[in-house]
Every structure is written in structure tokens, then in C-alpha cells.
Amino acid sequence: MSDDSPQDICSAKGCTAPAQHALAWNNPKVHTPDRRKIWLACEEHRGSLSEFLAARNFLKDVTPHQQAGA
């Protein structure tokens, strides 16, 4: 039996690797304090995406990401 279900992929531009991390973030100028947006990251891009969000004080949390249907 083959698994043809789509995988959640990394949010980094041009990356097609499966996501392994969920980066929860919030832009306080746009979102209410309890709102969380999610970027997905592969292992390679976890650091750069986290640094991008942290430099803007947007990063709230990084957690392991479970693929849909896993």
C-alpha cells in the first residue's frame, strides 16, 4: 500500500522538504495577543526561519510538527 497523502512542507522559499517543526508566531501590530500564525520548517531551515521571526520579536514557540494523518 503506497502513501499518496500530501505531506506538509517547509515554509522556506523554494524548499520542498517535509516539515519537522512548527514555528508559532504573532505580529502584535496586526494580530490580537492570543492569535498564532504557523510556519512549518524542515530541520535545515528551522534556524533561519526562527531567527527571522525572533529578530522581529514575532516568534512565540517552536514545537515538533506531526504530519497530517501520521
Residue, then its C-alpha position, 0 to 999 in steps of 0.5 A: m500500500s503506497d502513501d499518496s497523502p500530501q505531506d506538509i512542507c517547509s515554509a522556506k522559499g523554494c524548499t520542498a522538504p517535509a516539515q519537522h517543526a512548527l514555528a508559532w508566531n504573532n505580529p502584535k501590530v496586526h494580530t490580537p495577543d492570543r492569535r498564532k500564525i504557523w510556519l512549518a520548517c524542515e530541520e535545515h531551515r528551522g534556524s533561519l526561519s526562527e531567527f527571522l521571526a525572533a529578530r522581529n520579536f514575532l516568534k512565540d514557540v517552536t514545537p515538533h510538527q506531526q504530519a497530517g494523518a501520521 
